[in-house]
């Protein structure tokens, strides 16, 4: 964002204003940027708009209202009449800055300029193209709301307002990108969210100096959090309005980016990424069961393959009761480590192929990969059956992880542990797991410990991670966001 203040004033001469707009926007080449000339009373006006971003029916109705003004108007009188009496629109603003008028025009608003006026009317007639709200694919629930965020920031803020009907809910709008002028919204509840957290996020957004952010929320995350090459996400993404509203009530801050359906939640810990809305849409007991099944899947995704490799390399570590899980040494030609690496790469190739394969063909592609490739690879001796079995269990645990970003990061850690176990056996596993936990414990997201409430340990908060408590039992907000009001329910 260019920090230099733009001070180009709107002049009284309508032709000079038009020439400047034409110089900046080139009406002859830009077919979608339009300018119409009208006469209101005794004065000429020009109306500027962008086809595709403006609601044509609404704009036509407003222009019809303007055309009904017949009496002679002074410059200030004409402006006052249009602004206060004639334009029947929900949102009408006045500006004296030419560059601000152009920025608003390119955002889809209608700009009205008149002869003798040193101001411009900015009328909100936006109607962005986009899809209707629908349930996000990665956060589906059996029972619950089916709406989800879209690429339209106006729709997204409205879905949050619908769930948080609190006058203290704040929606701050910012623009990021010298060329893209992308709308960014910071959402928080004023008397709950920590003001220092809000101010820090606001300052990080103001520091962004870039042409544009076509990658949307991911680019904002990298600028605000300084993600670098750390594979573990330091923010949580959600496309569910109910999840976003729940975090607002806990004191978190949301960042919404226009053109992106994913909302950024700040601050978050590792355990925030392991939660899923399905746990809270079922009874507490069923929710607890679902949560622990998910935890077992995540642990399997992390440690099952390194442990199996260790038992293959060190069969004496296996108790007699489970010695059957390890293959006989003469049953395979490739080392187990290489079998797992090849199989991991194969699964990633199939996953990428499924993403790029048209939906009607995806099922057929999966059957070919699973049946033909997997079965034939076992028959020719490339893989042993146990490798396919345990890799499939680890893959299921990866897919069971609610956060796609955490599942990929866990996969990277799993492969590192495989290398360490192959090289150093027991010592490699112990050292790898220890370094992994210490590394996570030193990470922070906006000064928030990443492994909280495990490290530093907080028994009360950790119980909400292990157990699925009822709504009536959670009377206080998590202290991780340092909320100003820590009580959800009246005390006593």
N, C-alpha and C positions, 0 to 999 in steps of 0.2 A: 504494500500500500504506500502510495506516495505521500510523505508527510508534509510536503509543501502545500500551503493553503492556496486554494484556487480563488482568485478575487476578480474574475472577469464579471463586470457588472452588466446588467441588462440596460440597454440604452433606450431613449425615447423613440428613436427612429426604428420603425418596424422593418424597413428594408435592410438596415445595417444588422439588425438581429437575425434576419433571415439569411443574409450573406454569411454571417459567422456560422450559423447552423449548417448551411449548405457546405461550407468549407470543412467542417468537422465530419459531417455525415454523408455528403455526396449523394443528394437525392436522385440524381440521374442514374447512378450505378446501383445504388441500394434499392432494389425493387420493393422491399418490405418496409422501408421507412417512408411514411407519407406525410404530406403537408397540404392542407386545404385552406383556401382563402375565403373569408366571409366578411359581411358588413353588418355591424351591430350598431343600431342608431345611426350616428353620423361618423362612425369610426371603423377603420379596417382592422380586422384581426386575422391571425394565422393560427391554425390548429395543427399540431404535430403529433404523430402517433406511429406505432409499430404494428403492422399487420401480423397476426398470429399470437401476439401477446396481449392485445386489447380486445375487449368484448365489443364487437361491432354494434350489436343492438343497443347496448347501454350508451355507447358513444353517440350513436345517431339520435337517441332520445335527448341527450344533453345538448347536442348542437341544435336540435329543434327548439329547445327551451331558450337558448341564446338568441336564436333568430327572431323570437317574439319581442325582443327589446327594440322599441321604435323611437323612443324619445331621444333628443340630443343629450349626449353624455360628456362630461368633463373627464379628464384622464383618471383622477382619483374617484370621481363619482361613478364612472363606468366600472372601475375595478370593484368598488364597494358593492355596486348593484349585482354584478356577476357573482361575487363571492358570498354575499349575505342573503340575497333575495332570489336570484335567478337559478343558480345551479342547485338542483335537488339531488345531491350526491352525498353518500355517507362520509367520504373523506376528501376534503379539498384543502390544499395548502397554498401558501404564497411564498415566493422566493424572489430575491433580487440578484441571485447568482446564476450566471449563464451556464457554467459548467455543472452546477448542481441540477439545473433543469435538464441538461443533456443526459446526465447519469440517470435521473428519474425516468426520462423518456425511454432509454434503453432497457429499463426495468419493466416496461410495459405500461407506464402511466401516460396520460394525455397531457400535453403542455399547450396552454393557450397564451398567446402574446398579442398585444394590441398597439396601435399607433398612439404615441404619446404616453404609453405606460412605461414605467421603469421597473416593472415587476412582471411576473408570470404566474399564472394559475397552474397548479399541478393537481390533476384530477385522477383519482384511482379508478381506472376502468380495466384493471388487469384480469385476464382469464388465461392462465397458463395451460398449455397442453399437458396432458398427463393421464394416468390411469386412476381408476377408482380405488378406494381403500380395500385391501383384501388381506387375509391372514398370511403372515410371512411364512415361507417354506421352512426356515430353519428353527422356528419357535412355535410349532403347532402344538395345540392342546386338545385333549379329548373333549373337555367341557370348558367353555369359556368364550370370551369375546372373539369375533372373527375379523375385526378390523385391524389394519396395520398402517404404519406410516407410508407415505408416498413420496414422490420426488418434489412435491409442492409444499414449500415451507408454510404457506398460509393454512393448508389443510392440516398439517402436523400440529401447528400451534392450536388450532381449533379443537383437535382431538384431545389435547392435553387440557385445555380450558374446560372441556365438557366433563372431565373427570376431577378437576381441581377447581371448583367454583369458589375460590377464595380471593378476596380483594387484595390480599397480600402477595399473590402470585405475580411475579415480575417477568416480563418478556422484553429483554433489551435487544435491539436490532443494531447490527454493525455491518460494515461492508469491508471485504477483504479482497485484495487483488487490484493492482493498478489498472489492468485491462478488463478483467472479468467482472469486477464490482459485485462479487458474490455476496448475497445476503447471509449473514450469520446471526443466529438468535441465541442468547444466553437466557436460560429459564431457571428460576429458583423461587422459593417461597421466602419472603423478606425476613419474617420473624423466626425462621427456622435455620436457614442456611448461614454458614459462617461468613461474615462480611469480608474477612481477610482472604478466604478462598475465592469468593466472587471477584474481589479486586485483583487477585493474582491472575485469574483466568482472563479478566478484562485486559490487563497489561500485556499478557502474552499474545493476545489477539492483535493489540495495537502495534506490537513489534513486528508483525508479519509484513515483510516487504517483498512482494513477488508479483509477477505479471498476472497470474491466475491460479486457481485451484481446480482444474478439471477433474481431479480424482476425489473431490469433495471431502467427506469427513476423514478419510485416511490421511490426506495432506494436512488437514488441521491438527490431527493427532500428532503427526510428526513434528509440527512446528511448536505446539503447546507443550507436549510431554518430552520432546527431544528423545524419541524412541531409539534412534540409531539402529544398530544391528542386533539388539536384544530381541530374541524370538518371542518372548512372553509379552502379551499386551498389558499396558499399564492403564488402559481405559476399557470400559465395557461398552459394547455396541448392542443396541436393541432396536427392533422394528415394531415392538408392541407398545401401544399407548398405556396399557395398564401397568406394565413393568416400569415405564418411565414415571408414571404418576406415583407408584409405590416408592421409588427412590427419591422423588421430590419430597414426599412426606417424611423421609428419613434424614433430610438435610443435604442431599446431594445436589449437584448442579448439572444441568443438561446443556449441551451445545448442539444446536440444530443447524444444518447446512442446507441451503436451497439446492435442489437437484439431487439430494441424497436421501434415501429412505431410512438410513440408519442414524440413530441418535446416540451421541456420545454421553456417557455417564461418568462423572468425576466426583470425588476420587473413588477408586475401586481397589480391591485386594484380590489375591489369587482365588479366594473362596467365593467372591462375587461371581466369578466366571463359572463356577460349578453349580449355580442355582438355576432352576428352571420353573417357569410358571405352572407347569403341571403339578408340581409338589404342593402348591397352594390352592389348586383347584380340586383336590381330593381331600378326604378326611385326614386328620393328623396321622393316624396310624398308617394308612395307605401312603400318605405323603412321605412318612419316615421310611417305609419299605422302598419306595421308588428312589428316594435319595440315596439310601445305602447300596442299592443295586447299581446306581450310577457311580458311586464312589468305588465299588469293587471293579467296575468296568474300567475306570480311570487308572486304578492301581495296576490292573492287568495290562493296560496299554503301556504303562511305564516300565514294569519290572518283570513281566512274565517271560519275555524272550531272553533278557540277560540271565535270569535264573535258570532257564532251561539250558542255555549255552554253558553255564557254569557246571550244571550237573552232568552234562555230556563230557566236559573236559575233566571234571573231578567226580567220577562215579562214586567214590567212597563217601562223599558227602550225603548221598541219598540214603534215607532210612530203608531198611529191608522191605517195609510194607509198600513202598512206592517205587521200587527199582524198575518196575515195568515201564515207566514213562520215558526212559532213555533208550535210544536206538542202539543196536549192537554195532560195534565199530566196523564190522565187515559188511554192513548193510548200505553203506553210502561211500561214494568216491570223493565228492566235494566236501570240504570242511563245513561244519554246521554254520559257522560265521558267514561264509560266502553264500550258502543257501539262503540264509535270512536276508542278506543284503540284496541278492538278486530278486528274492520274492518281494521285498519292500519296494524296490524300484519298479517291479511289475505292477504292484497294486497302485502305486502313484501314477503310472502310465495309464492304467485302466480308469482311474479316477478322472484324470485330465481328459481322456478320450470320452468318458461319459458326459463331461461338461460340454464338450464341443460337438457331441453327437446329437442330431435332432431327436426329439422325444420319442417319436414312433420307432426309431431304430435303436434306442438306448437299451431296451430290454433284450433285444436280440444280441447286441454287442456284449452285454453282461453274461448271457448264457454261453456264448462262444468262448469268452475269456475264462469263465469259471469251469466249464465242463471240458472243453477241448484242451485248452492250454494247461490247466491244472492237472487234469487226469493224465494227459500224455507226458507231462513233465515228470510225474511220479513213475510212470511205466518205463520210461527210458533211463531212470536212475538219476535224473538231475536233482530231484528233491526226494526226501523221505516223507512218508505220510505225516509224521509227527510235526514236521516243520510247517506244512500247510495247516494242520489243525491249530497249533499254537499261534501262528501268524493270523489266522482267521479270528481267533479269540481276541488277540491284541487289536486287530482292526475294528472289531465290533466295539471294544472299549473306546477306541478313538472316535468312532461315530457316535457313541453314547455321550461323549463330552458335550455339554450344551454350547460352549464357546468354540467356534470353529478355529479361532486364532490359538487358543490354548491347546486344542487337540493337535495342531501342527507343531507347536512348540514342544509338547510332550513327545511327539514322534522324533524330533531332533534329539532330545535327551535320551530316548530309548536307543537310538543308533550310536550315540556316544558311549553309553553304558555297554553296548555290545562290543565295541572296539576295546574298551578298557578290560572287560572280562576276558576277551580273547587273548589280550597281551599279558595281563597280570593275574587273571583268575580271581580268587577270593579277595586279594588285596585291591584289585582293580574295581570290583563291585563296591567294596566298603569305601574306598577313597572317592569313587564317582558319586555315590549317594550322598556322602558327607559334603562334598564340594557343592553338589546340587542344592542341598538344603541351606547351606551357609550362603550360597550365592543369592537364592531367593530371599533369604532373611535380610540381606543387605540392600535389596532393591526397594525403591520408594516411588510412589506415584503422587506427585504434588505434596511431598513431605509426609506421605502416608506409608507406614510399613507394609510391604507387600504381603507378608505372611500373617498379618494381624487377623484374628486374635490368638493364633498359635504362637507366634513370636512377634512382639512380646505377648506373653500369655495373659489372657483375660478370660477367667472361668465362665463368667456370666455370658459374655459374648460368644465364647467357644461352644457353649451349650446350644446356642441357636444354630450353629453350623452343624453340629452332630445330630441334633434332634429337630423335628418339625413341630414347633410349639403352636398352640392355638392362638388365634388373634387376641383373645382376651388375656392371654398370659404375657404377651409382648407389650408391656406398658411403657417402656422407655425406648428411645431411638438409639441406634448404635452410636457409640462415642467416636467412631473412626472419622466421621465427618465434622466432629466438634460442633454439633448443632447448638444454636442459641437457646432453643427450648427443647429440653431432653425428654419431656414427657409426652407420650402419645395419648394417654388417658388421664383423667383427673385422679389425683392422689387422694387416698382415704375414702 
